[in-house]
């Protein structure tokens, strides 16, 4: 698992960690497209660093995103 990077957007500061295809072992639901992130598919784990109830709350609410879905989300803020 990679070291998370930090990204700022109008809706907060986000920690973004890359998950390699080899480490992707479960099925998750991507909040960007509402489709499944399947095992064996490289993707991102994202959580809000400046969550209202603190960093731990943000980490508990982390979500798995398709890389393209997360990158497309950023274009909404330009």
C-alpha positions in Angstrom: 0.0 0.0 0.0 1.3 3.4 -0.9 1.8 6.4 1.3 -1.3 8.7 1.1 -1.0 12.0 -0.7 -3.1 15.1 0.3 -5.4 16.8 -2.1 -7.4 20.0 -1.3 -10.8 20.7 -2.9 -13.7 23.1 -2.0 -15.3 20.3 0.0 -12.2 19.6 2.2 -8.7 18.2 2.4 -8.5 14.5 1.3 -6.0 11.8 1.9 -5.6 9.6 -1.2 -3.8 6.2 -1.1 -3.2 4.0 -4.2 -4.1 0.3 -4.0 -2.3 -1.9 -6.5 -4.1 -4.6 -8.4 -2.2 -7.2 -6.4 -3.4 -5.7 -3.1 -7.0 -5.2 -4.2 -8.7 -8.3 -2.7 -12.3 -7.3 -1.9 -15.3 -5.9 -3.7 -16.1 -2.2 -2.9 -18.7 0.2 -4.2 -17.3 3.3 -5.9 -19.1 6.4 -4.7 -18.2 8.2 -8.0 -20.1 5.8 -10.3 -21.9 3.5 -7.9 -20.3 0.5 -9.7 -18.2 -2.2 -8.0 -14.5 -2.0 -7.6 -13.6 -5.6 -8.2 -10.7 -7.6 -6.8 -7.6 -7.3 -8.9 -8.4 -3.8 -10.0 -6.0 -1.0 -8.9 -7.9 1.8 -7.3 -7.8 4.6 -4.6 -8.8 4.7 -1.0 -9.9 8.2 0.0 -10.8 9.8 3.3 -11.3 13.3 4.5 -8.4 14.7 6.5 -10.4 17.7 7.9 -13.6 15.8 8.7 -16.0 17.5 11.1 -15.5 15.0 13.9 -11.7 14.7 13.4 -9.2 12.7 11.4 -10.2 9.3 13.0 -13.8 9.9 11.9 -12.6 10.7 8.4 -10.6 7.5 8.3 -13.6 5.4 9.5 -15.6 6.9 6.6 -13.0 6.1 3.9 -14.2 5.0 0.5 -12.7 3.0 -2.3 -12.8 4.9 -5.7 -12.0 3.9 -9.2 -9.0 6.0 -10.1 -10.8 7.6 -13.1 -13.8 8.4 -11.0 -11.7 10.2 -8.4 -9.8 12.1 -11.1 -13.1 13.1 -12.8 -14.4 14.4 -9.5 -11.6 17.0 -9.4 -12.6 18.5 -12.7 -15.9 19.6 -11.2 -14.0 22.1 -9.0 -12.0 23.8 -11.8 
